[in-house]
């Protein structure tokens, strides 16, 4: 049987796979030859991901060590089915419209703000990421930075490199007994909390959502309360309209005098100019910053920050989660999600297509249907199949504000007819015969 994807003209560019990769194979296989699926990984994604796909029969895997510009990516993505990126590659509406065969994007990192999620949703492209895989790496580094800053190690290190012996205890303290203020008590923040308590610290946290404290951590009633009590403040919040410039000149005045600020979250969260003035005024005694409002595109590019040259300040190039272990974990996590979508239609962890996790069906063929979320689509699907006496062995539906995702397991003998009928359903965005 030969199958084609329907090109529906409803102001979006829909998924089409060439007919030479749609021949039905035995149950348990995808409905097109794996060796013809093109997978493109950018930004030096972990070899773990490459190996996972190749070991499962996907041989057309290409890895590029750098990010691509929009123009280069538009040229490159036309025949790509699976795209893997990290944080620098920008997936714009123009890129998505050029990606005629794109099924899914794997963001091998924590965030997905580099992808135009609304347009990806509109085009039925599934977007995955790895929100938890580098949690331990960031948490460990936050504790390490806390020790370095509270002991004023950056200044002593700089002096030693310049040939100056600076042996003194003034301004150096132990972590034990100090209060760590955590803004954002999610996966990373809560793990920092556990490690901090193991170091003998008191933990105070603030989150816009109600969170269950771990260990002896306390929930601050307000941000002002946390800032006034904490010796060290560490940020673990997402980048949203609410968190932009969260730490500004008005908020910095509430910090306990001589306290320390650590930002290993997002670059837009802290007003760096305001922080600079607070460090020079000795309101803040030290800072560690890993993320910036503007960051160079590649290694070796010039980097500038208002915090350069300040005492007891550690600046790092967005490497909070950059460990070999984290990259391997991210490679395993995202490649597994992409693989499950390709092989089983599972969208658990997706930011665009509604999340469905479902068992394999050995007695039928599976069809994936993505459509605009308007009333009557599911009814039309069932009506059309019923008219042609096509038995549905299993059906799964989930919707979001934009689209609906239906997975149907149908009788093997009638799957080709069912596939053709589903292509004709109004509001169809994509339809794929999985196996």
Secondary structure as GFF3:
##gff-version 3
##sequence-region A 1 435
A	DSSP	three_ten_helix	19	21	.	.	.	ID=ss1
A	DSSP	three_ten_helix	34	36	.	.	.	ID=ss2
A	DSSP	beta_strand	39	41	.	.	.	ID=ss3
A	DSSP	alpha_helix	47	55	.	.	.	ID=ss4
A	DSSP	beta_strand	61	63	.	.	.	ID=ss5
A	DSSP	alpha_helix	70	76	.	.	.	ID=ss6
A	DSSP	three_ten_helix	77	79	.	.	.	ID=ss7
A	DSSP	beta_strand	82	85	.	.	.	ID=ss8
A	DSSP	alpha_helix	93	98	.	.	.	ID=ss9
A	DSSP	beta_strand	104	107	.	.	.	ID=ss10
A	DSSP	alpha_helix	117	122	.	.	.	ID=ss11
A	DSSP	beta_strand	126	128	.	.	.	ID=ss12
A	DSSP	alpha_helix	135	150	.	.	.	ID=ss13
A	DSSP	alpha_helix	153	161	.	.	.	ID=ss14
A	DSSP	beta_strand	179	183	.	.	.	ID=ss15
A	DSSP	alpha_helix	187	198	.	.	.	ID=ss16
A	DSSP	beta_strand	202	206	.	.	.	ID=ss17
A	DSSP	beta_strand	218	219	.	.	.	ID=ss18
A	DSSP	alpha_helix	223	229	.	.	.	ID=ss19
A	DSSP	beta_strand	232	235	.	.	.	ID=ss20
A	DSSP	alpha_helix	249	252	.	.	.	ID=ss21
A	DSSP	beta_strand	259	263	.	.	.	ID=ss22
A	DSSP	three_ten_helix	267	269	.	.	.	ID=ss23
A	DSSP	alpha_helix	272	280	.	.	.	ID=ss24
A	DSSP	beta_strand	284	289	.	.	.	ID=ss25
A	DSSP	beta_strand	313	315	.	.	.	ID=ss26
A	DSSP	alpha_helix	324	344	.	.	.	ID=ss27
A	DSSP	beta_strand	364	372	.	.	.	ID=ss28
A	DSSP	alpha_helix	377	387	.	.	.	ID=ss29
A	DSSP	beta_strand	392	399	.	.	.	ID=ss30
A	DSSP	beta_strand	403	411	.	.	.	ID=ss31
A	DSSP	three_ten_helix	412	414	.	.	.	ID=ss32
A	DSSP	alpha_helix	415	423	.	.	.	ID=ss33
A	DSSP	beta_strand	428	433	.	.	.	ID=ss34
###
